[in-house]
């Protein structure tokens, strides 16, 4: 199982609803050639997106009209007369879609991850009994491939967990990201943050620019910059920068964060997010509006990268 990643995905325009759980982690489950967007919700529920689930078992990625995202209805891929003998009431009840908010705010629909092998079992048992319609054989073939792939993934995951390699694997994946963004060589200081960035930052904070009387920026500007720029650059980057660049007794850092970014990847990524952030700033009249738009466009990264789960 691998988890692919993206920097700075598209904006999410849906309004959050408190009663709908939010995904705290997301990624892409790869089973052979099949890729299924997946997530872990704040209550620990593991889900596969509805779109990905349908595609994985060989059906259209979109539910049929009128049966799409209704959380009160049983999944249509089991609501077939010839499959009913193989579907227990408990299984049927567990196929109601789960509505949730993806990490960046969009509403999405999914099914519990544990449902996938159980649905595959239904189609394979029906196939073995000769109960499938001719038009359903393609679904059984897809389910057969999934079951074989899950068996391989399962044994690898069990070995990783038993040996403790899972933690090392996660650290190695994060290290590969940091190697792309960070360098141990100090770059010569050059002006990287344009005046427009600070002008709009101070405007949205309701402060005069340049700051009187000396025009020197106060120390808390660094905290704002970490919040709206470096924490959204890539997973683990801000934490690594703080560890690599210690503070002097005066409280200032021995060098600027951007001096430790790689020239071929880190600096271009910083320039890109700076450009996007300044663009958002120009269109906002209050700090609250700006932060709301920023969270949708470029949420903070932790040690994992959220994936696009919108159906």
N, C-alpha and C positions, 0 to 999 in steps of 0.2 A: 504494500500500500504506500503510495506516495502522495504528497500534498504539494500541488503547484502553487505559485505565488504571483502576485501582481503588485507593483507600486502604484499608488494614486489611481484607484479605479474611478469610474464615472460617478457623477453626483447622484444622490438619492433624494427624491423629492417628497416622500411620503411622511405624513405627520405621525409621530409616535403615539401609541395608545397604551395606557398603563396596564390594562387588563390582558394585553397580549405579551407573552414572554419574548425576551430578546435573546438572540444568539450571542454568546460570549466568544466563541471560537468557530472558525469555519475553514473549509479547505475543499479539496477535490479527491474523492476516493477513486483510485484507478484499479480496475479488475480486468486484466488482460488489456484489450483495446477499448474497454468501456470506461467512461469517465462520468462520475456522479457527484455533483456538488453536495456537500454535507456540512453539518453544523452540530455544535453542542449548545443546548439552550441553558439559560441561567439556572434551571432546576436540575441540570445534569442529563436531560433527555437527549439522546443522539438521534438526529433526524437526517433523512435524505430528501432532497427537494422533490416535489411532485413531478416536475418536468424531467429531472434526471432519473427518477424511479421508472416512469413510463418508458423512457428511451431505453433503459437498461434491460427491460424485459421484452423489448422488441415492438413496443407499441408507439403510437404517435406521442411526441413530447407534450402535446396539449390534450387534456381530457375532452371528450365529446361535448358539444354545445349543451348547456343546461345541466351538466354534471361536473363542471370544472372544479371550483374551489369551495363547494358547499360542505362545510364541516359536519353537517348532519347526515350525510349520505355515505353508504358503503362504497369502497373503491370499485369502479366499474369493471376492472380487470378480473374481479372475482364474482361479480353479479351476473353470472351466466348459468343457464339452467343445467347444462351438462357438467358444470364444475361444482354445483351445490353439494353433491354427496361428499366432496372432499374438503368442504369448508365448514369448520365447526363454528358454533355461535360465538365462541370466545375469539376466534380468528376474525370473523366478520366484524365484530365490535371494535377490534383493534385497527381496522383499516380506515377509520374516519380520518381525513386529513387534519393535520395540525397547522394552525395559522400562527406565524411568529414574525418577529422583526429581525431581519438580517443585521449584522453588526453596524452597517452604515445607515440603517433606518427604514429601508424598504420593507413593505409587507411581502411575505413569502408563504408558500404552502409546502408541507412536506409530510412524510410518513416516518414512523419510528424505524430506525435502522434495522432492528431485529425482524421487521416484517419481510424484508427482501428474501432471505433464505426460505421462509415459510411459504411465501407465494410461489417461489420456484418449486418447492416440494409438491404443491397442489398441481401444478402443470405437469410435472414429471410423473407423478402417480397416475394422473388421468391419462397420460400418454401410454404408460406401461399397461394400463387396463384397457386400452383401445377406446377410451371415452372421448378423445379429442376430435373436434371437427377438423376437416382438412385445412380450413383457413387458420386454425389455431396452432398448427405444427411449428410455424415460425417462432411462436412465443415459447414453445417447449425447447426449441433449439437454443434460443437466447438464454433461457433459464438453465439449461445444461451447462453452457459456457460459464455462466455466473457461479454456479455451484462448484465447478472445478476450480475456478479462480479463487473463490472464497476459501476453499480448502488449502490452497497454497498460501494465501495471505494469513490464514489462521495459524498455521504452523510457524510461520516466520514471526508473527506477533507474539506467540507463546514463548518461543525461544528468546526473543528480545527481552520480554518481560522477566523470564526466569533468570536470565544472565545479567540483567541490569543494563544491557546494551541500549535499551530504548532511550535512557537519559543521555548516553553518549551520542546516539544518533541525532537527537534533538540539538545537542550542543554543536555537533559538527555542521548541521544544517545552518544554524545561526552564525557559526564562524565563517562559513562560505559567503554569507551576506556581508559580514563585517569586512572580510578581506577585499570585497569589491568596493566598499565605500571608504575604508580607512587605510592610512599609511603611517608607518613609523617615522617617515622622513618629514621634517618641518618644511613647509612651503614658505617662501618669502611672503611677508604680509602685503596684500594688495587690497584696495577698497572693494569689498564684495557686496555689502548691503547698501543699496542706493539711498539717497536722501529721502526719496519718496516713501520708502518703507517706514522710516522713522517719523516723517511728517504725518502720514496717515495714522500711524500707531498712536502718536501723541494726540492727534485730533480725536480719535475714537475714545481715548481715555480721558478726554476733556482737559488736557494739559497743554501749556504753551510750548511752542517749538520755534527756535531751539530753546532748551531749558535754561532759564536765567540762574545765576548771573553770568556764569562762565561759559555757558553753552555746552558744558560737559554733561553727558548722559548719566543719569543716576544708575546705581547698581541694579535696581529692580528691573530695568529695561532688559537686562540679560535673562531674567526669569521669564519675562513675556516672550522673548525671542525663542527660548528653549521650548516654551509651550506651543507657540504657533508655527514654528519652523522645524527645529531639530527633532522634536518628538514625533513628527509626521514624515520624516525623511525615509526611514526604513526601520525594521524591527531591530531593537537592541543598540542602535547607533548612538542615541543620546547617552545611555548608560555607559557605553564603552568610551565615549569622549570624556565623560566626567572622570572615569577611572584613569584614563591615559594622561589627562591634562590636569594636574593637581592645582590647588590654590596656593598662592603665596601667603605669608603672614598678614599681608594687607587685605586679603580676601579676594583679590583679583586672580585670574588664571594666568599661568606662565605663558600661555599663548592663546590666540583665538581658536575656537573650535574649527573654523573653516580651513585653518592652516594644516589640519591633519586629515583632510579629505583627499581622496585620490583624484588626480587630474582627469583621468579618463572616464570616471563613473561618478564619484562622489560630488565633485564640483558641478558637473552638468545637472545632476539631480537637484542640488541646492539651488542653482539658478532657475530651474524649472519651477520649483515650489515657491521661490521668492516671487517670480513673475505672476504665478497664479494667485498668491496671497495678496499682492498689491492690487491686482485686478478686482478681487473681492472687496478689499478695503475701500476702493474708490466708489463702489456701488452701495456702501453702507453708511448710515448716519449715526449709528450707535454701536458701541462695543458688543452689546447683547445680540444685535442683528448679525454682526460680523461673525461672532463665535458660532452662532446657529448655522450660518451658511458654511463656515469652515468645517464644522463637525460633519456636515453632510458630504462635502466635497473631498475632504482629506482627514479622516479621523486619526487620532493618535494611534501609533503602533506600540504594541507591547513586544513580546518575543515571538508572536505569530502574526501572520498577515491574513486579514479577513478576505474572503472571496466573494465574488458577485453571486448572490443567491436568489436574486429577484426572478420570479417566474413570469 
